[in-house]
Amino acid sequence: MRSDPHNKKLNVLYIIPRYRTYGMEGHYVMPMGILYVSAYVKREGNVNVHTLNLNHVEGQEYDILENCIRENAIDLVGVGGLSGEYSDLQRIVSYVSEIDGNVLIQVGGGIMTADPEVTMKAMPEVDFGIIGEGERTSVELFDALMAGKDVSAVDGLIYRDGDSLVITGRRSEIDDLDSLPFPDYDGFNYAEYLRCNPDMSDEGKKYSQVSVIGGRSCKYNCTFCFHPSGSRYRQRSLDSIFAEIDYLVGNYDISYIALREELFATDNERVREFCRRVEPYDFDWSIQLRIDSINQELVDMLKDTRCRYVFVGVESADDNVLRSMRKGITRVQIEKALDMLRDAGLNSRSGVIFGDTEETYESAMFTLDWFRRNYEKYRMFVDMIIAFPGSVIYRRACRSGVIPDPVQFLQDGCPIVNISRMTDDQFDRLVKQIEKINYRKYIVRHYNKK
C-alpha cells in the first residue's frame, strides 16, 4: 500500500469495466451495487474516493487505468459484479496488477458472495473479497488498513494470508435501508449511461430507463436463485423511494423507472399508496411481482396507472418442475394470474426456463408446447437455467460432479450444464430448440464427459 497510514487518507478507485459479457458493444445494465458502496464510502469520508466508468471514456482500458492510477496515487482498486461477468472483472483485475503490483485489489458483489473461496482462487490477484453487503465492510476495512490494524476483526471479508484464505465473521445485514445514501449516480456517468442505453418500447419509442431498488434480498428460496444482499428481506420506506425519485427527476432526463424489488406487492396497501404518490409524475414505470401475489384488488389498482410493464416469473408449466424449483405456485395459478393482468390491459412480461433438476424431456416438451400456444397471449420469453454460484442447483451440481471444478466453471463464464434428468443428447436437442426461438447460440459444457 502506497499511503503512509499515519499521514494520509487512502486513495480508493471504484471501477465499472467495459462489458463484453453481454455481446453488445456499449450496452450494459448499470451495476447498482458499486454505486451504493461508493456513495456510502464517500459519505463516511474516511478515504479519498475516485470513480471510473470505463464504458464512457474513450481510449484503451489499460491506458486509461494506468493514467488514473498514477495520477491519483491510487492505493486500492474496487470492482464488483455477478458471477457471469467474471471475464470482464478479471480483465480489470489483471490490468491493475500489471500496472502496479503494490495497489490492493478488492472485489465484491454476487461473484464474491456466492462462493468466496472459489472466486479468490479464480482471481489470484485479488487481495480482499467482500462477502454480502459491501457498505459497512468497506469502510471498516479501509479504517483497519489506514490504522495498520489486523483486518481479521472486520466482518464480511475473505483475504489472503500467505497461501491460505481467511474468512472473517459473518456481516450482519443492514436493517434500516433508509439510512443509506442514494447511489453514486454522478460518480459513474449516469447521464451518459441513460443516453447510450435507451430502453425500447414495443412501439419503437426510446425510454431513458432508471432502476430504483426498493428492497433487498427475498424471503423465498427458489433453487435457481441467489440473493447476494443477504437472506432476510428488507424494504425501504416509500418516503425514501420517492426522495430518490425526486432526485433522479431533478437531475436526469427520466421517462421510465423500473422498480427493482421482487416482493414490492406483498402488501396491497403499499402498492395503493405508491400508485397514489406516483400519479403526478411524468414517467412510465414497471413493477416485479410474484404470481401468488397477483389478485384482483392489486390488478385494479394498477390498471389505470402508467405502469408500463408487470414482470412476473413463470419458469415452467409443469407442476412437478415448479415444485422442484420451490416456486410455491402451479400452472393453474400462473394462467389465472396472467389472464387477470391481460384482461385489465396490463402488459405482462414473463420468463420460462428449462433444465431444472427434475426436468425430463417430456416435461420440457410439455412446457415448450404450452409456451408456443400462449406466447402471443402472455408475451413470454424462454431460456435455459444456469447453475449460478450460490444457488441450490449450483451446489447440487458441484456435489454430483456435474460441475467437477467450480473454479474452471467460473472462469468459463458459468456455461449451461445438464443438471436435469435428461440424457445429454436430449438436453442438447432441447437447447437447439431454445436457440432457434431466441436466435442466439448457447455455450453448453458437459464437464462430466471430460
VEXPA-677745 format. One record per residue (C-alpha): x, y, z. Coordinates in steps of 0.25 Angstrom, whole numbers, plus 5000, padded with zeros to 4 digits. Example, Ala and Ser with C-alpha at 12.3 -4.5 7.8 and 13.67 -1.06 7.14 Angstrom:
504949825031/505549965029/
This chain:
500050005000/500650134996/500050225007/500650255020/499550215029/499850325039/499950445030/499050415018/497650365015/497550245006/497350274991/496250174986/495750154972/494450094969/494350044954/493249994945/493849914934/493449914919/492549804918/492749704907/491949594914/490649634908/491049634894/490649774890/491749884890/491449994899/490149934904/490049894919/489249894931/489749994942/490349914954/489649984965/490349914976/491649984974/490950114973/490350094986/491650054992/492350174986/491250274991/491450215005/492950215006/492850365001/491950405012/492750345023/493950425018/495050335023/495750315009/495850394996/494950324987/495150334972/494150274962/494350224947/493350164938/494150114926/492850104917/492850254915/494350284914/495050274900/496350204899/496950074903/496550014916/497949984920/498450124917/497250194924/497450114936/498950134937/498750284936/497650294946/498450204956/499750284955/499150424954/498350394967/499350314974/498350204976/498550104987/497350014985/496449984974/495049924976/494149854966/492949774967/491849694959/491249564957/491849424954/491449434939/492349554938/493549484942/494349514929/494049664930/494449674945/495649584943/496149674932/496149794940/496849724952/497949674943/498149814937/498249874951/499249764955/500149784943/500149944945/500549944959/500649814968/500649904980/499249944978/498249864986/497049804979/495649784985/494549704979/493049704983/491649674979/491049544975/492249484969/492949484982/491849464992/491349334984/492549254986/493749334992/494849234993/494549194978/494549334974/495849364981/496549244974/495949284961/496549434963/497849414969/498249554968/497149594978/497549634992/496149654998/494749594995/493549665001/492449565005/491049615006/490649765006/491949845004/491649985010/492049965025/493049855022/493849945012/493850065022/494349975033/495449905024/495950045020/496050085034/496749965038/497749985027/498050125030/498250095044/499149975042/498149885049/497849735047/496749725037/496349595043/495449675052/494649735040/493349645038/492949605024/494349585018/495149485011/496649515009/497949445007/498949405018/500149355011/499649235003/498349225011/497049285010/496349345023/494849375024/494549465035/493249475043/491849485036/491449625034/490049665039/489049715029/488749855029/487349875035/487050015032/487150035017/486650175018/487950215025/488750185013/489150295003/488550294989/489450224979/490650304974/490050334960/490850454957/492150384960/491950274949/491450364937/489950334939/489450434929/490350374918/489850234922/488450284920/488750334906/489550214902/488650104907/487250144904/486050054906/485250024894/483650014895/482849924886/482550044878/483950074876/483950194886/485350214893/485250224908/486350274917/486150164928/486650164942/486550064953/486150094967/486349984977/485249984987/485749864996/486849764998/486849604997/485649514997/484949435007/484749314997/485849214993/485549174978/486649074975/487249154963/487349284970/488349344979/488249474988/489649534989/489049644999/488649545009/487549445013/486649545020/485649625012/485649775016/484949895010/485150045008/484050135012/483250205001/483750335006/485150295004/484850234990/484150364986/485250454991/486150374981/485150384970/485150534972/486650544972/486650464959/485550544952/486250674956/487650634951/487350544939/486450524927/485550414932/484450354924/484350214931/484650164945/484850014947/484549974962/485549864965/484849794976/484249654974/483349664987/482849804985/481449764984/481349664996/480549775003/479449834995/479349965003/480749995000/480449984985/479250064987/480050174993/481150164983/480150184972/479550304978/480850374980/481450334967/480250394959/480650534957/482050494951/482250504936/482950364934/482550214932/482950114942/482949964943/482849864955/483249724958/482249624964/482149484969/481049404962/480449374976/480349524980/479449554968/478049574972/476849654966/477049774976/478449784972/478149784957/477049884959/478049984966/479049964954/478149974942/477850124942/479350164945/480550184936/481050044939/481650004926/482149864929/481849764940/482949664941/482649524947/483349394948/482649274941/483849184940/483149054936/481749004932/482048864939/481548854953/482648754957/483748844952/483048964959/483148884972/484548844970/484848994968/484249034981/483349134974/482149104982/481149124970/480449034960/480149054945/478649084949/479149194957/480049244946/478949244936/477949314945/478949424949/479349454935/477949454930/477649554941/478749644936/478349634922/476849654924/477249784931/478049834919/479349824927/480649784919/481249664926/482649604923/482949464928/484049364926/484049214925/485349144928/485749004925/486648894931/486348884946/486848764953/485448694952/485348734937/485048624927/485048634912/483548604913/483348714924/484148814915/483348784903/482048804910/482548944915/483048974901/481748944895/481049024906/481949134903/481749134888/480249134890/480249244899/481349334895/480549444888/479549434899/480449454911/481749514904/482749414910/484249384907/484949254908/486349224913/487249114919/487549104934/488949144938/489449084951/489949214956/490949204968/490149224981/488949154976/488349024981/488548964967/489949004967/490248934980/489548814975/490348814962/491648824970/491348714979/490848624968/492148644959/491348714948/492248834951/493548764955/494348884956/493649004961/494849094959/494849054944/493349074943/493449214948/494649244938/493849184927/492749294929/491749204936/491249124924/490049034923/490148904929/489248784929/488748774943/487348714939/486848564937/487048574922/488148504915/489248594909/488648564895/487248604900/487848724907/488548774894/487348754886/486548844895/487648944895/487648954880/486148974880/486249094890/487349144881/486449154869/485449234878/486449334883/487249344871/488549324879/489549214882/489749164896/491049114902/490848974908/491848894915/491748744918/492848744929/492448604933/492848554919/494348604920/
